[in-house]
Amino acid sequence: MRDWFHVEALDEGVWQLTEPGHVCSWLVRGTRRAALIDTGCGLVPIRPVAEGLTDLPITVVNTHNHFDHVGGNAEFSDIAILAEGAAGLEQAPPPALLAAYAGYAAAMVAAHATWAQLDDAYFHLRRAAHEVRPLPPAARDGSWRIAASRASALLADGDAIDLGDRSLRVIHTPGHSPDSICLELEGERILFGGDTVNTGPVYAQLPGSDPVQLAGSLGRLADGAHAWDRIFCSHFLRTEVGPGFLSEQVAAFAALLGGEAPLVPAVDCVGAHVREARFDGFSILVASDWSPPPVPPT
């Protein structure tokens, strides 16, 4: 599976390592060390790919502890995560969870083949980073496992991760999960959004998700959006947005929390029945029993 990852240079010393259709990781190289932001699904080793881009020591920085962002953590010894997420790293994801995602992924591969034919005939939108690969054997035969890992450093909001001539600033953005962070490449007008900023369905339906918190996190990011030109997202095929996208998501969450966004039944990537509010170019998933918070009396 040598070609599982699509590697793309985004800027000087910054690469996106995409598992197309699944998740993105990023390598940021400084003069003293490099940061690998998330380690993907763990279906194919990511360390050889990262080491093919730099000979510097690599520190893994997890945006949160969900399985599709920590799949390759066990390949590394230097791992940083927000303190709230450290305990979760030490618990291997349940095989049933991985099997459920593998079923979703197999359906995505089949759907991509149909879409590719339509795109070739009519639309011509696809790029190399959009080419969903056939699944590795482990995802097809049920042997896919993700090993537990252990944090070597605990992060807090506002911390700077020093890479030598550049640094990443930690921004705690709870809502998708309690330990979610975004990472600002300081002074370079780049933000790595983790699962806080995403195209496609925004996941606010998981155990530990909180739509109200996520709305607040997006609001804080939108307030600082003048600092960024490029925001990189972890999932789906549109993985870069501009700062104006934050305002779109803030408005969408306001409609959701205000009870103004229709909710329709949906199924998420591990087969859970949820509800979905659809907007222009993205959607928001909430738990099936979620309801908007009551409006405080005036």
PyMOL commands that set and color helices and strands:
alter all, ss='L'
color gray80, all
select helices_A, chain A and resi 47-51+67-70+73-75+83-89+95-123+128-130+137-141+211-223+225-227+244-257
alter helices_A, ss='H'
color red, helices_A
select strands_A, chain A and resi 6-11+14-19+23-29+34-37+58-61+79-82+153-155+160-162+167-172+181-185+190-192+200-203+230-232+240-241+264-267+273-279+282-287
alter strands_A, ss='S'
color yellow, strands_A
deselect
rebuild
show_as cartoon
